[in-house]
Amino acid sequence: MQTSVVRRRISALCTNRSVGGSRTIGSTATSSFYDGLNPVQELQLGAPSANTITGLGIDEYFQRTDSSGASSYLTDALGTTLALANPAGGLATSYTYDPFGNTTIAGSSTNPFQFTGRENDGTGLYYNRARYYSPTTQRFIDQDPADTLSSGSGLYTYVSNDPADLVDPLGLYTCFYSISSHRLVCIPDDPNDPLFESNNFASGAPGSCRDNPKCQASENEGPIPQGEYMIGADRPDKKKMWRRLTPDNGRIPPGRKGGFGLHLWGLNEWCIMTHSNTGDVLDSDLDLEEGSNTLQVNP
């Protein structure tokens, strides 16, 4: 396991989380060890206070054990925690949310991972790594550190105002793709570059598995699996747009030697495809942002 304790510098407007990966709620300071981007152990006064079993995806949590015992996560398609189950299968704690993440908790738990799997600091704010998110204002409280879009309120926008389909686990702008709504949104780093948004996409072989998140594990049939991807440069051996999508964990399923792709209409198992006109616009926009394009695939 690769462990590190890393946090960005937090604005003086919100100092309950300090440099070095710790947060302080009331008089209790908690620091964290990380496996990649996921926190896997919490420490108080230098001693472990909770351990978390995580998956390969960012903010993918299975079980958390603290002084009260083990709790298993029941989550929705966006990774939002709906309830915690005890070892006997009973629901010890449950959570309800409005569309932008204002959270109501029934029961008692120290679990911080709630809306979209992000950490609720108990201050009305969620910690999205690069910056804090306020469900009350439906905005980030800091500007995007990459200075995306243009000056003004766009710098604070959360997931293009579409929290039902999209997540932003890093607090940064990127490209988002929703399998079920076949919608792609790309928000550029450069304020002079255009915003891209279209639902003229599809993923998965023709039939019941096309645009069906339940078929993600179906080799040569299902849509692209959810997760984080790097968007490669346009392949020079292709006459039309064809960009390789590389999972951030580097794992390519057996039998999938070609990896994943973003390309025009054609063979589409485990890829994302679109029509020529849409592809030309997207290709041109991605060229403006070459070298910094990432993709978050959600159910």
Backbone hydrogen bonds, N-H to C=O, Kabsch-Sander energy under -0.5 kcal/mol:
donor,donor_aa,acceptor,acceptor_aa,energy
3,T,1,M,-0.6
6,V,4,S,-0.5
14,C,11,S,-2.1
18,S,22,S,-1.0
21,G,18,S,-0.8
22,S,18,S,-1.0
23,R,30,T,-2.8
24,T,16,N,-4.8
25,I,28,T,-2.2
26,G,24,T,-0.5
28,T,25,I,-1.9
29,A,27,S,-0.6
30,T,23,R,-3.3
31,S,43,L,-2.3
32,S,21,G,-1.0
33,F,41,Q,-2.5
34,Y,4,S,-1.3
35,D,38,N,-2.9
36,G,2,Q,-0.6
36,G,34,Y,-0.6
38,N,35,D,-1.7
40,V,33,F,-2.6
41,Q,33,F,-1.3
42,E,50,A,-2.8
43,L,31,S,-2.8
44,Q,47,A,-2.7
47,A,44,Q,-1.8
49,S,42,E,-3.3
50,A,42,E,-1.5
51,N,65,T,-2.2
52,T,40,V,-2.7
53,I,63,Q,-3.3
54,T,52,T,-0.6
55,G,60,E,-2.7
60,E,57,G,-1.3
61,Y,59,D,-0.7
62,F,53,I,-3.0
63,Q,53,I,-1.3
64,R,71,S,-2.6
65,T,51,N,-3.0
66,D,69,G,-1.9
69,G,66,D,-1.9
71,S,64,R,-2.3
72,S,85,A,-2.6
73,Y,62,F,-2.2
74,L,83,A,-2.4
75,T,73,Y,-0.5
76,D,80,T,-1.7
79,G,76,D,-1.8
81,T,114,Q,-2.0
82,L,74,L,-3.4
83,A,74,L,-1.5
84,L,93,T,-2.7
85,A,72,S,-2.6
86,N,90,G,-2.9
89,G,86,N,-2.5
92,A,84,L,-2.0
92,A,90,G,-0.8
93,T,84,L,-1.2
94,S,106,A,-2.5
95,Y,82,L,-2.7
96,T,104,T,-2.4
98,D,102,N,-1.4
101,G,98,D,-2.2
104,T,96,T,-2.7
106,A,94,S,-2.9
107,G,105,I,-0.5
114,Q,112,P,-0.9
114,Q,118,R,-3.0
117,G,114,Q,-2.2
118,R,115,F,-2.2
119,E,127,Y,-0.9
120,N,112,P,-3.2
120,N,118,R,-0.5
121,D,119,E,-0.7
121,D,125,L,-2.0
126,Y,133,Y,-2.9
127,Y,119,E,-2.6
128,N,126,Y,-0.8
128,N,131,R,-2.0
130,A,128,N,-2.1
130,A,170,L,-1.7
133,Y,126,Y,-3.0
134,S,139,R,-2.9
138,Q,134,S,-1.4
139,R,134,S,-1.3
140,F,156,Y,-2.9
141,I,132,Y,-2.2
142,D,132,Y,-0.6
144,D,155,L,-1.2
147,D,144,D,-2.5
149,L,188,P,-1.1
155,L,152,G,-1.7
156,Y,153,S,-2.1
157,T,154,G,-0.7
158,Y,138,Q,-0.7
159,V,157,T,-0.6
161,N,158,Y,-2.5
162,D,159,V,-2.0
165,D,162,D,-1.2
166,L,162,D,-2.0
171,G,168,D,-0.8
175,C,294,T,-2.1
176,F,185,V,-3.0
177,Y,296,Q,-2.7
178,S,183,R,-2.2
179,I,177,Y,-0.6
179,I,298,N,-2.7
180,S,299,P,-1.0
182,H,178,S,-0.8
182,H,179,I,-0.6
183,R,178,S,-1.1
184,L,198,S,-3.2
185,V,176,F,-2.6
186,C,196,F,-2.7
187,I,174,T,-1.6
193,D,190,D,-1.9
196,F,186,C,-2.7
198,S,184,L,-2.1
201,F,182,H,-0.9
201,F,199,N,-1.2
202,A,273,M,-1.7
204,G,268,N,-1.5
205,A,221,E,-2.3
210,R,207,G,-1.3
211,D,203,S,-3.3
212,N,209,C,-1.7
215,C,212,N,-2.1
216,Q,213,P,-1.4
218,S,215,C,-2.2
219,E,217,A,-1.0
221,E,218,S,-1.6
222,G,218,S,-3.2
227,G,297,V,-1.8
229,Y,295,L,-2.7
230,M,246,T,-2.5
231,I,293,N,-2.1
232,G,230,M,-0.6
232,G,244,R,-3.2
235,R,242,W,-2.5
238,K,235,R,-1.6
243,R,262,L,-2.6
244,R,233,A,-0.6
245,L,260,F,-2.5
246,T,230,M,-2.3
246,T,244,R,-0.6
248,D,228,E,-2.5
250,G,247,P,-1.8
252,I,250,G,-0.6
256,R,253,P,-2.0
259,G,256,R,-1.7
260,F,245,L,-0.9
262,L,243,R,-2.6
263,H,272,I,-2.4
264,L,241,M,-1.2
265,W,274,T,-1.7
270,W,222,G,-2.2
271,C,268,N,-2.0
272,I,261,G,-2.6
273,M,202,A,-2.7
274,T,263,H,-1.3
275,H,200,N,-0.6
279,G,275,H,-2.9
280,D,276,S,-2.6
281,V,277,N,-1.6
282,L,278,T,-2.6
283,D,279,G,-2.9
284,S,280,D,-2.0
285,D,281,V,-2.2
286,L,282,L,-2.8
287,D,283,D,-1.8
288,L,284,S,-1.1
289,E,285,D,-0.8
289,E,286,L,-0.6
290,E,287,D,-1.1
292,S,289,E,-1.8
294,T,292,S,-0.5
295,L,229,Y,-2.9
296,Q,175,C,-2.8
297,V,227,G,-3.2
297,V,295,L,-0.6
298,N,177,Y,-3.0
298,N,296,Q,-0.5
